[in-house]
Amino acid sequence: YLTPRETVFFMPHWQEEAFEKLMAVQQGMMEIPVAHAKEKFPLLKDGYAQRAVLDPGTADIDVDLLHQSYLRLFRQRGGELHCDHKVTALDKLNGGWAVRAGSDTLRARIIVDAAGAWGGVVAEMAGRAPIGLQPKRRSIAIVQGPEGADVMRWPMVGDVGETWYCKPQSGKFLISPADATPVDPHDAFADDMTLAEGIDRFSQAVDYEVARVERTWGGLRSFAPDGVPVVGYDSAEDGFFWLIGQGGYGIQSSPALSRLAAALVRNEAPPADIMDEGLALDDLSPGRFSGTGN
């Protein structure tokens, strides 16, 4: 599922404060000479980076393989996947819930709100108090890399101020302005103006001209007010379980977060290896927004 790929962050002279903040919280990163950074990423323009930071422990995730593996296990264990079933109502029953979705009504003792950007909409249908979930748009462009260059050997790069990043992917460049524009839940699309600004920032950092954008993509990354996922039963204790607010790290966190959520849904002790990392369940609980809850 993972292919090692280092990440290098550049600090232009106007991002000194962002550099200090990064180094104050980093784990496993190290400052390297700018010349060393250019050896790793030959397109770096002379004079752009005043300092550089290497994160040697990052990797590419084969997202499709991971997703399909989870779906295969889901089906093997008796799960049924119903697509194109928009939930229109959630009604309490004695000892459970009725979920109206299209022409179907599904009944369950427990429902898990894992609706991503629509998590707040689903929660409202269930009569939950709002927690302030906010979807934010991320725009991405795919462009051709330099002819003849083996870009797949290069690291992911970006600036410490998080105004752009570039990752080699399938022999090309994935470029983003690292935008986080608050939006309502919708079928997301890339914002062309925001993408143009991100590509311009990338162009200021490299000796390479982006001649053409091959395709674009937009996605929604959803955040609770404190930026931490919301995992746990609602304070009403009626079988409504929150699993939202992964904030763009859903794929990376899915192996651990799904194991944790499965244990909490069954009212079992959380996995010891996850708790050994210093995790505090109160930091994830929906009750942190109301002062109540599990």
Secondary structure, 3 states (H helix, E strand, C coil): CEEECCEEEEECHHHHHHHHHHHHHCCCCEEECHHHHHHHCCCECCCCCCEEEEECCCEEECHHHHHHHHHHHHHHCCCCCCCCCCEEEEEEECCEEEEEECCEEEEECCEEECCHHHHHHHHHHCCCCCCCCEEEEEEEEEEECCCCCCHHHCCEEEECCCCCEEEEECCEEEEECCCCEECCCCCCCCCHHHHHHHHHHHHHHECCCCCCEEEEEEEEEEECCCCCCEEEECCCCCCEEEEECCCCCHHHHHHHHHHHHHHHHCCCCCCHHHHCCCCCHHHCCHHHHCCCCC
